[in-house]
Structures are given as structure tokens and as C-alpha cells.
């Protein structure tokens, strides 16, 4: 597996860049390819078949009569394409899965959502539990993408859920979507779903850490996970509630779902925050910065600069390191500025972006809180890692080539999360 960046596009010859089936093509590379008119195809180059030799001229027939006019030969049918090489035109006609992508850029959210492969049959409903600000933004993004048949908001304050749903429905003509939106008071009323986003819980207040919420929100998330397991036993759960890593593991334990169907949102959010801050630091658009935010959604966040690029150039220097620190503390910074409540625009957008990537089933690679399987030397704890997503959740954990210091920091983050998760064992399932 190779991470294909913008530099590879610049070096492409003949207007075509060939990538392997397991390669990760960054959004920056795709944007550069569109600018230069370079086509990205999966597989090895197809060798052109040499044209048949021209027929040897024959002497004219020894007769004065003019030759009889002959009908032109019927054209040969086009050769079938190499199964490993699919052009953009054939992709549009045949619809094979596109190469996996690296973390999404926020500026491309709406365009990517519109261009995503439509949700296959059976992917008709997303339930968003919690009609607060994060849940409202997630529902807005999902409805606006016009991918799902229905988005359902659930809140203990049923009037709020119904009111937000009606208000959002009123934007359908303005935004051009046909997704139905409704609001109900319970998971059971929402009904079976393909994806459930859990945003419910107490938000942070100024001076609070994410860990301060662990006991309060564990009870909320545990109850929701039980109800989801009973009502939507085949759903994929995306956890947004803080402290995110611990709440994701708690939802997995209580729901009884397989680990690939329970994941946490934070990596997409933290990556987007770093992209915005690092882009500003180096005078670059955020969507031209490629990076990963791994580890914990908190103090143990790991942003490996060995993998960070801006327009294909490695990011380094004091300004970039300052952006890492600021990204790590961005949640608290927003809380302090708002005075009441916490961030909601970027978190809600990030959760919706993950669900849309799974519904598209293109094998997109995103950072997410997933149950470690031994990759990176970490096992049996939920921690932020690069994950290849599919329609039913996590397909696999993708291993990046981290430096020894970055790998050590990632393992340390996992161990600290493991200690905090141990405190949750006392919470009744």
C-alpha cells in the first residue's frame, strides 16, 4: 500500500496515473489531477496492441472494365478493457469501486457527498440520537447530501426533535434534496436503521475536561446502545459523545455488536482542525493539506508530521508544530469562546461525512476510533487509527509508515485510554 500524493500526479506522463488497488490516493492528488487533466486509473498500464500491417498493394486487374465498388469492411468490435484498468468513462458506465481515499477535506464535503455512489438498497435510514446542535448539523448534512431515504432525529425532548426535523424539511426546496426528515422521542419510534449516530450526552463547560464527563455520559450512551441493539440489530453505530474513545468502547461492550460496526468519529474532526490550522500557518487552503489525527481525542492526540503534506510538500517548522498543539486543544478553545456549550459545526459535519463514506462503500480510508487488532502493536482498546470504511463499518485498519517516536506516542495514547476504560467496567451494562 502506497500513499499517492500530488507529486505523483505532477510526474505522471501521457495524462494518466496508474495506482495499485490498495493504494491511498489523497484528496490533494485528486484535486491536482483534475487541474492538470490527469486520469487516475487502478491497475497496471495497458500495453497498446500494434495496428495490423498495411495490406500489400496488388497489381490492377488486366481488364479495362472499372472495378466494382465494394462496401467498406464492418468495424471490429472494441476490445474488452483490462479488468484491472478502468477509465473514468467506464467507471461512470460500469460503476466499479474507486480507489480508497485519505482523510476528507472539509471544503470538498458537499461536492464529495453529491458525487458519492448512491446508497445501495437497504441503506435507507440514518438515526441521529440527540437533537442538540451537533445532532442538528449531522442531520442537516445527511439530508442535504440527498443519499438516504430518511433521516430521523431522536431526543428525550420530542418537541425539539420534531421542530428541528420540520425546520430542516423546510429547506428541501432550497437545497434540492428529497430525503424525508422526522423527529421522535425514542429510538424505538425511530425504527430499524442502517446507521445510528450517538450525539446525546452532556456537553463540556468551560474548565471541564472530556474525562470529567465519563460517568455522566456513560449512563446515557449505555442506555442508547441497548435500545439500538434491540431496535436496529444490523446497524452501524458512530459515537460522537465525549469522552469519545471511552464512550465508543462502552457502546461496543453494551450493544454486543461486532467491533467493526461500532466506531468513533473524532479522527475526522481532529484531522480537519489540523488541516485548517496548518493551512493558515503556511498560507495554504485547508483542503490542500493532507494529514492524519490519531491516538486519543484529547491530550494524547497524535498528528504524525511524517505523513503531513501541503500541496505535496512536507510540513515542518515551529508554525506547524504550534498548529499541532492548537488542534489538540481546539475543542477547549471553542468551549472557552462560546462560554456555554461546545463545538458543533465541525463535529456534526464530521459524523455525517463518515456515514456518507460508509454508505458509498468505496473503501475510503479515514481516521476513526476503532478497536485495535494488533496493528501498530496495539490490541483490544478503542483508539484513533486509519480505517478503511465500507457499508457495514470498518473493513480493515490501515498501517502507515510512522517514525519510531510517532509509533511510541500512539502506543502511549492507547495505554492511557485503556486505563480510563477500566473505570467504565464498574458501570452496569
TORMARDREN-236391 format. One record per residue: x, y, z of N, C-alpha, C, CB in turn. Coordinates in steps of 0.1 Angstrom, whole numbers, plus 5000, padded with zeros to 4 digits. Glycine has a CB too. Example, Ala and Ser with C-alpha at 12.3 -4.5 7.8 and 13.67 -1.06 7.14 Angstrom:
BEGIN
513249435078512349555078513249675078511349555090;512849785071513749895071512950005079514149945057;
This chain:
BEGIN
500949885000500050005000500950125000499050005012;500650224991501350344989500450464990502150344976;500850564997500150694998500550774986500350775011;499550794976499850864964499451014966499050804952;500451104965500251244967500251324954501251304976;500251454955500151544944501451534935499951684948;502551504942503851494934503751384924504951474943;503051274927502951164917502151214905502351044924;501151294908500251344897501151434888499051424902;501951524894502751614886503751534877503551704895;504151424882505151344875504551244864506051264884;503251234864502551144855502851184841501051144858;503051084832503251104818502051054810504551034813;501851124799500751084790499351114795500850934787;499251194805497951224811497351124819497151264800;498051014823497450904830498350874842497250784821;497750854854498550804866497950674870498450904877;498750564870498350434874498650404888498950324865;497650364896497850334910497450184913497050434919;497950134924497550004928496149994935498549944938;495549874935494249864940494149894955493749724938;495249884963495249914977495950044980495949804984;496350124970496950254973495950354978497650304960;496450444986495650554991495950684984495850575007;494950734976495150854968494550974976494450844954;495451064979495051184988494051274980496251264993;493151344988492251434981493051544973491351504991;494251584979495051684972495551624958496351714980;495851494958496251434945495151434935496851294947;493951404940492751404931492451544926491551344938;492551644935492351784930493351824920492351874942;494651794922495751824913495451754899497051784918;494951634900494751554887493651624879494351414891;492651674886491551754879492151874873490451784889;493051944880493552074875494352044862494452144885;495151934862496051904851495451824840497351844857;494251774843493651684833494251544833493651744820;494851504844495451374846494351274850496651374855;494251154843493351054847493950954856492750984834;493350924868493850824877493050694875493650874892;493850594872493250464869493850354878493450414854;493150254881493550144890494150034882492450094899;495449994885496049874879497249914870495049804870;497749814863498949834855498549894842499649704853;499549974836499250024822498849914812500450114817;497949944804497649854793498549874781496149874789;499149774777500049784765499249794753501049664764;499549894745498749914733499049804723499150054727;498049754716498249654706498649724693496949574704;499749684687500249744675499149724664501549694670;499049824655498049814644498449704635497849944637;497549634628497949534618498649594607496649454613;499649524601500349574590499449614578501449474585;499849714571499049754559499149644549499549894554;498049624542498049514532498949554520496549494526;499549454515500549474503499649504491501349344501;500049614484499349654472499349554462499849794466;498249524456498149424445498049494431496849334447;498649424421498549494408497149494403499449414398;496849604396495549614390495149504381495449754383;493949464381493449354372493549394357491949314375;494049304349494249344335492949344327495249234328;492149424331490849444324490449584323489749364330;490049634312489649774311488449814318489549814296;487649714323486349754330486749804344485449624331;486049904348486349964361485949864372485550094363;486749864383486449764394485049804400487549774404;484449694404483149704411483349774425482449574412;482449864428482549924442482349824453481650054443;483149824463483049734474482549814486484349664477;481649744494481249804507482349814517480049724513;482449914524483549924534483449814544483550064541;484649764549484549654559483849694572485949604562;483149604578482449634590483449664601481449524595;483249764610484249794620484349674630483949924627;485549654635485649544645485149594659487149504647;484549504666484049554680485249594688483249444687;485049694697486149734706486549624715485749864714;487849624718488449524727487949544741489949514726;487649434748487249454762488349514770486849314768;488049604780489149664788489749564797488649784795;491049584800491749514811490949524823493249554812;490649414830489749414842490449504853489549274848;491749514853492449594863492549744860493849534866;492149784848492349924844490949974840493349934833;490450064847489050114844489250264842488050084856;488950314831489050454828487850534835489050484813;487950664835486950744842485550724834487250894842;485650714821484450694813483750564817484650704798;484550454817484050324821483550324835485050214818;484250394844483750404858482350454858484750484866;482050564851480750614851479750524845480750744843;480150434835479150344829479050214838479650304815;480150164843480050034850480050044865481249954846;480550154870480450174885481250084893479050164888;482550054890483349984900483750074911484549914893;484250014922484650094934485950174930484950004946;485950304935487150384932488250354942486750534933;489450394939490550374949490250444962491850424943;490750384973490550444986491150584987491050364997;490550664996490950804998491550825012489850904995;492350925013492850965026491851065033494251035025;492051115045491051195052490451305043491651255064;489151325045488451415036488751565040486951395037;488651645030488851795033487551855034489751865022;487351945044486052005047485452075036486152085059;486352145028485852235017485252155006486952315012;485552025005485051934995483851854999486151844989;483451885012482351795018481151785009481951845031;480551895005479351884998479551824984478752024996;480651864977480851814964481151664965482051884957;481951614974482151474976480851394979483151444987;480051454987478751394991477951374978478051475002;477851474970477051474958477551364948476951604951;478951354948479551264938479651124943480851314934;479351104956479450964962478550874955479150974977;478950744954478050644948476750644956478750504948;475550644950474350644957474250524967473150644948;473650544978473550444988472850324982472750495001;473350194984472750084978471450054985473649964979;470649954979469349924985469549874999468649814977;468649915008468749875022469449985031469549755023;470150085024470750185032469850305032472150225026;468650295038467650395036467450485048466450325034;467950455060467650535071468850555080466550475079;469050685085470050715095469350775106471150815089;469650725118469050785131470150865138468450665140;469850985141470751075149470151095163470951205142;470851035173470351045186470851165193470650915194;470051255196470451385202470151495192471951385206;469151575195468751685186469351825190467251695185;470451815197471151935200471851995188472151915212;472852075190473552145179474352045170474452255184;475051955177475851855169474851765161476751765178;473851715167472851635160472151705149471851575170;471851835151471151905141472051925129470852045146;473351955131474251975120474451845112475652035124;474651735120474751605113473551575105474951495124;472351595110471151565102471051655090469951585111;471451785091471451875080472351825069471852015085;473551785073474551745062474051615056475951715069;473451525063472951395058471851425048472651305069;470851505052469751535044470151605031468651615051;471051705033471451785022472251705011472351895027;472851595016473651515006472651434997474451415014;471451425001470351354993470751214989470151434980;471251144999471651004997470750905003473050985002;470150935015469350845022467850875020469650855037;467050765022465650785021465050875033464850655021;465650845045465150915056466250935067464050835063;466151055073466951085085466051115096467951215082;466251045108465351055119466151115131464750925123;465651225137466251285149465551235161466251435148;466351185171465751135183466151225195466150985186;465251265204465651335215464551315226465751485212;465051315239464051305250463151415250464851295264;463551525245462651645242462051625228463351785244;460951545227460451515214460051635206459251425216;459551735213459151865206460351925199458551965216;461451925206462651975199463051895187463851985210;463051765189463451675177462451705165463351535181;461151715168460151735158460351875152458751715163;460651975160460752105155461952125146460852205166;463052065150464352075142464051995129465552005149;463351885129463151805117462251885108462451665121;461251945113460352025104461052145098459152075112;461852215106462652325101463552285090463452395113;464252165092465152115082464352075070465951995088;463252015071462351975060462052095051461051915064;461852215057461552335050462752385041461252445060;463952325043465052365034465152285022466352365042;464252175020464452085010464452144996463351975010;463552244993463552304980464752394978462252384979;465152464989466352554988467652474985466452625001;467752354992469052284990468852174979469452215003;467652144975467452044964467651904969468452074953;467051864980467151714984465751664986467951704997;465651524985464351454987464351374999464051374975;465351375007465351295019464251335029466751305026;463551245034462551275044463251295058461451165045;462751385066463351415079462151415089464151545079;462351345100461351345111461951345124460351225109;461251385135461751385148460851315158461951535153;461451225166460751145175461351145189460650995170;460651085199461151095213461950975217460051115222;462050865209462850745213463450675202461850655221;464450595205465050505194464050415189466250425200;463150365197462150265193461150325182461350215205;460850455185459950525175460650545162459450655181;461950565162462750585150462750465141464150625153;462750345147462750225140464050175135461850245128;464150055128465350005124466150105115465149875116;467450095116468250195108469550125103468650315117;470150175093471450125088472550195096471550155073;472450315100473450385107472850465118474250485098;473450465130473050545142474150625146472450445153;473950755147474950855152474550895166475150975143;475350865176475050905190475751035194475450785200;474951135195475551265200475051305213475151375189;474051225219473451265231474451255243472251175234;474251345253475151345264475351495269476451285261;476051505280476251635285477451705278476551635300;477351825273478551885266479451945277478051995257;480651965272481652035281481352175284483052025275;481652215296481552355300482952415302480752375313;483152545302484552595305485152545317484452755305;486352505316487152445328486952295329486652505340;486052235321485952085322486852015311484452045320;487251905315487951815305486951715300489251745311;487351655289486451545283486251435293487051495270;487351405301487251295310486351325322488651265316;486051455325485151485335483751435333485151635337;483451405320482051365316481851215317481751425303;482851145320482850995318481750925325484150935322;481450955337480450875344479050925340480550895359;478851055338477551105334477151055320477551255334;478051065311477751025297477750875295478651095288;478450805303478450655302477050605304479450595312;476350655313474950605316474050635304474350675328;474250755298473450795286473750705274473650945283;475050695271475450615259475150465261476950635257;475250415273474950275276473450245273475350235290;472550335278471150315276470850325261470350425283;471450415254471150425239471650305232471750555233;472850255235473450145229472550015230474850115234;471949995242471049885245469849895236470649885260;469250015235468050035227468350015212467450175229;469450065208469850045193469949895190471150125190;470649825199470849685197469549605196471649615208;468549645203467249585203466349625191466449615215;466549755187465649815176466349795162465349955179;467649815162468349815149469549725150468749965145;469349595151470449495153471449485143469849365156;471249545131472149535120472849675117471549485107;472549765126473049905123474549915126472350005132;475150025120476550065124476450185133477350095111;477050185144477050295154478250385152476950235168;477950515151479050615151478850695164479050705138;479850695173479750765186480450905184480450685197;479751005189480351145190480451195204479451235181;479651135213479651185227481051165234478651095235;481351275241482651275249482551205263483151415250;483651155268484951135262484851025251486051105273;485251065239484850985227485450845227485251055215;486750835230487350695229486750605239488850705231;486550655251485950565262484450535259486050635275;483750635254482250615251482150515239481650745248;483050515230482950425219483150285223483950465208;484150265232484350125237483150085246485650125245;482550175254481450145262480250105253481050265271;479950175243478850145234479050005227478750255222;480349975224480649845218480349735229482049835214;480749755241480549655251479149635254481349695264;478349745256476949735260476049675248476449865264;476349725236475549685225475649535221475849765212;476849485223477149345219477449335204476049255223;477549445197477749445183479249405180477549585177;479449345168480849325165481649455164480949245151;482949455166483649575167483649655154485149545171;483549585143483649665130482349755128483849575119;481349725136480149805135479949915146478949715135;480949935154480950045164482250125162480849985178;482150245159483350335157483050475162483850325142;484150545165484050685170484550785159484850695182;483950905160484151005150485451085151483051095150;486151095162487051205165488151225154487651185178;488651125149489851145140489551235128490351015135;488351225122488051305111487951455115486651265105;487351475127487251615132488651675135486451615145;489451595143490751645146491651665134491451545156;491551585124492351605112491851735105492151485102;490551755104490051875098490552005105488551875097;490551995119491052105126492552135123490852085141;493352025123494752055119494952105105495551925121;494152055096494252105082493952255081493252025073;492952295088492652435088493752525095491352465096;494252475106495252555113496552555106495352505128;496952435102498252425094498252495081498652275092;497052495074496952565062497152715064495652535055;496452765075496652905078498052945081495652945089;498752855088500152875092501052885081500552775102;500852815070501752815059501152885047502152675055;500052955048499453025037498852935026500453115031;498152825030497652735021496252705024498552595021;495452675014494052635016494052505025493352605003;493052495034492952375042492752255034491752395052;492052255023491752135016492952095007490552145007;494052165008495352125001496352075011495952234993;495952055024496751995034496251855036496652075047;497251765036496951615039497651575052497451535027;496851515061497351475074496451375080497551605083;496951325092496151225100496251275114496751085098;495051265121495051285136494651145142494051395140;495551095150495450955155495450965170496550865150;495450845177495550845191494250875198496650935196;494350955208493150995216492551125211493551015231;491251145214490551265211490751355224489051245207;491951405225492251475237493751505238491851405250;494351495251495751535253496651445246495951535268;496251315244497151215237496951205222497051085244;496451315216496251315202497651315195495551445197;497751235185499051215177498751255163499551065178;499551365159499451405145500851385139499051565143;501051275132502351235127502751335115502451095122;503751415118504151515108504951445096505051625114;505351325099506051245088505051215077506551115093;503751225080502651195070501951325065501651105075;502351445070501651565067502251635055501751665079;501451685046501851745034500951865031501951655022;501551965025500752085019501152095005501052215028;500252074996500452074982501651984978500752224977;501751874984502851774981504151804989503051774967;504251914996505451945003505351905018505852095001;506351845023506351805037506151925046507651725041;505351915056505152025066506052005078503652015071;506752115081507652115092507852265097509052055088;508452275109508752405114507952445126508652505103;508352555133507652595145506252625143508352715151;505852685132504452725130503552595128504352815117;504152495122503352375121503252295134504052285110;504352295142504252235155503252305164505652235161;503252445163502252515170500752475166502452665169;500652455153499352405148498852275154499352405133;499852185156499552055162499052075176500851965163;499752165184499252195198497952255198500352285205;497652345189496452415189495252325185496452535179;495552235175494552135171494152045183495052055159;495152005191494951925202494051995212496251885209;494152125213493352195223492152275217494252285231;491852245204490852335197489452315204490852295183;489152195208487852185215487652275227487652045219;488652275235488652365247488652515243489852335256;489352545232489352685228488052725223490352695216;487252645216485952675212485052695224485452575202;485152595233484352605245484552735253484652485255;485752775254486052895261485553025254487552915262;485553025241484953135233483453135234485453125219;482853025233481353015233480853045247480952885229;481553015258481153025272480152925276480653165274;479152895268478252785271478152695259476852845274;478152565261478152465251479552445245477252515240;479552365234480852325228480752325213481352185233;481852295206481852295192480752205186483252245186;480152245175479052165169479152165154477752225173;479652265147479652265133480552165127480052405127;481852165131482752065126482451925131484252105130;482151905144481751775149480651715141481451775163;479551785139478351735132478651705118477251835133;479451785111479851765097480751645096480551885092;481651625106482551505106481751375107483551515117;480851375116480051245118479251215105479051265130;478651315099477851295087478851245076477151415082;480051305075480951265065481351125066482251355065;481551065078481850925080480750835075482150905095;479450875078478350795074478250795059477050845081;478350905053478350915038479450825032478451055033;480550825038481650745032481350595033483050775039;480750555044480350415046479250375036479950385060;478250465035477150435026477650425011476050545027;478650505007479150504994479950374991480050624991;480450315002481050175001482250174991480050074997;483050284991484250294982485550254988484350434976;485550215001486750175007487550295011487550084999;486950405014487650525018488350515031486750655018;489550565032490350555044490250685052491850525041;489850665065489650785074490150745087488050815074;490650845095490950825109489750815117491950935114;489650705126488450685134488850605146487350605126;488050625157488250545169487750405166487550605181;488650305166488350165163489050075173488750135148;488549955174489149855183490349805176488149735186;491549835183492849795177492949635176493949845186;493549595165493549445163495049395163492949415149;495949465168497349425168498149505159497449285164;497549575149498249665141498849775149497349725130;500049825146500849925154501249875168499950055155;501149735170501449685183500449715194502749735187;499249745190498149785199496949685197497649935197;496349645208495249545207494249575218495849405208;492949545215491849535225491649665232492249425235;491749775225491349905231490949995219492449975240;489950075221489550175211490450295211488050215213;491050315199491950425198491950475183493450385201;492250605181492250655167493250605158492350805168;492850535147493750475138493150495124493950325141;493950485113493450495099492650365096494650515089;491450385092490550275090489950285076489450265100;489850165069489250165056487750135058489850055046;486850225054485450205057484650155046484850345061;483650075049482750015039481350025044483049865036;480349975037478949995040478649935054478149925030;479349835058478949775071480049815082478849625070;480749925080481649975091483049965086481449895103;483949915095485349905093485749785086486149915107;486349795074486849685066488249635072487049725052;489149735075490449695080491049825085491349635068;492149795094492949905099494149915089493349885113;494450035085495550065075496750105083495050165065;497850045080499150075087499950185079499949955089;500250295085501050395079502550375084500550535084;503450435076504850415080505250535089505750425067;505050515102505350615112506750605117504350595124;507250715121508550725127508550655141509050865129;509650605146509650545159509050635170511050505163;509350765170508750855180507250865179509350995179;506750865167505350875164504650745168505050905149;505250635165504650505169504650495185505450385163;505650535191505750535206504650615212507150575211;504350735206503350825211501950765209503450965204;501750695198500450635195500250515205500450575181;501250445208501050335218500850385232502350245218;501450495235501250555248499850615249502250675251;499350665239497950715239496950595241497550785226;497250485235496350365236496350315251496750255227;497550315257497650275271496950365281499150255275;496950495278496250585287494750575285496650735284;494250545273492850525271492450395278492550515256;493350295277493050165284492850185299494150065281;493650265305493450295319492150355322494650385325;491750455314490450525316489250435314490350645308;489450345304488350255301488050155312488650175288;489150125319489050035331488050085341490350005337;487950215342486950275351485550255347487250425352;485350235334483950205329483450065333483950235315;484349975336483949845339482949835350485149755342;482949935359482049945370480749995367482650025381;480550055355479250105350478449985345479450205339;477249965351476449845347476149855332475049845355;476149735325475849735311474349735309476449605305;
